[in-house]
Amino acid sequence: MTAREEELTARHLLAHPEEVDIYLKQKRWLEVAALVRFARREVSPDLAATDPALYRTLREQITRFFLRGGGHFSLENLEAKAR
């Protein structure tokens, strides 16, 4: 999966958090790992200057992801399952 594909997948799952459970049931480990990696990386503060609405949206979605328990995902375990 390319970096762009990972970003698009992560942004899709952040916008549709109800699909995370579906991805887990379907054992789509790479996609869930991309989400966790994207959320942990944080959003670049430069985006706040170039696209404040997108920056705000991503920050809110990432915060909701962690409030729903996203911080409990083990990136290492997801990546190992994907292999």
Secondary structure per residue as TSV (DSSP state, phi and psi in degrees):
chain	resnum	aa	ss	phi	psi
A	1	M	-	360.0	130.7
A	2	T	-	-75.9	166.7
A	3	A	H	-60.7	-39.3
A	4	R	H	-66.6	-41.9
A	5	E	H	-63.4	-39.7
A	6	E	H	-61.9	-45.3
A	7	E	H	-62.0	-45.3
A	8	L	H	-63.7	-40.0
A	9	T	H	-63.9	-46.8
A	10	A	H	-62.4	-43.9
A	11	R	H	-65.5	-35.9
A	12	H	H	-63.6	-47.1
A	13	L	H	-68.1	-31.9
A	14	L	H	-66.7	-37.2
A	15	A	H	-76.2	-23.9
A	16	H	-	-129.5	69.3
A	17	P	T	-61.7	-22.4
A	18	E	T	-66.0	-18.6
A	19	E	H	-82.9	-12.4
A	20	V	H	-60.2	-44.2
A	21	D	H	-61.6	-38.2
A	22	I	H	-63.8	-45.2
A	23	Y	H	-61.5	-38.9
A	24	L	H	-66.1	-42.6
A	25	K	H	-65.2	-32.9
A	26	Q	T	-84.2	1.2
A	27	K	T	57.5	43.5
A	28	R	-	-92.3	66.8
A	29	W	H	-61.5	-39.1
A	30	L	H	-60.3	-42.3
A	31	E	H	-67.2	-42.4
A	32	V	H	-67.2	-38.0
A	33	A	H	-62.9	-38.7
A	34	A	H	-62.5	-39.3
A	35	L	H	-63.0	-48.2
A	36	V	H	-62.9	-44.2
A	37	R	H	-61.2	-45.0
A	38	F	H	-63.1	-44.1
A	39	A	H	-66.1	-37.4
A	40	R	H	-73.7	-27.1
A	41	R	H	-71.5	-22.1
A	42	E	-	73.8	165.0
A	43	V	-	-95.0	135.6
A	44	S	-	-61.7	129.3
A	45	P	T	-61.0	-22.7
A	46	D	H	-61.7	-30.0
A	47	L	H	-64.4	-27.9
A	48	A	H	-62.4	-31.7
A	49	A	H	-83.3	-34.7
A	50	T	H	-89.3	-33.4
A	51	D	-	-147.9	79.0
A	52	P	H	-59.8	-35.1
A	53	A	H	-66.1	-44.2
A	54	L	H	-65.2	-42.3
A	55	Y	H	-57.7	-48.3
A	56	R	H	-62.7	-43.8
A	57	T	H	-61.8	-48.7
A	58	L	H	-62.3	-42.7
A	59	R	H	-60.3	-43.8
A	60	E	H	-65.2	-42.0
A	61	Q	H	-66.0	-40.4
A	62	I	H	-66.9	-40.6
A	63	T	H	-60.6	-45.4
A	64	R	H	-62.6	-37.6
A	65	F	H	-59.0	-46.5
A	66	F	H	-71.5	-35.2
A	67	L	H	-66.1	-28.8
A	68	R	T	-83.7	3.2
A	69	G	T	104.2	10.9
A	70	G	G	-61.6	-21.5
A	71	G	G	-71.6	-11.6
A	72	H	G	-86.4	-9.3
A	73	F	-	-68.9	136.8
A	74	S	-	-96.3	110.6
A	75	L	H	-61.0	-38.9
A	76	E	H	-62.0	-43.2
A	77	N	H	-67.2	-40.9
A	78	L	H	-62.6	-43.4
A	79	E	H	-67.2	-36.7
A	80	A	H	-66.0	-40.3
A	81	K	H	-67.1	-29.3
A	82	A	H	-72.7	-22.3
A	83	R	-	-75.7	360.0
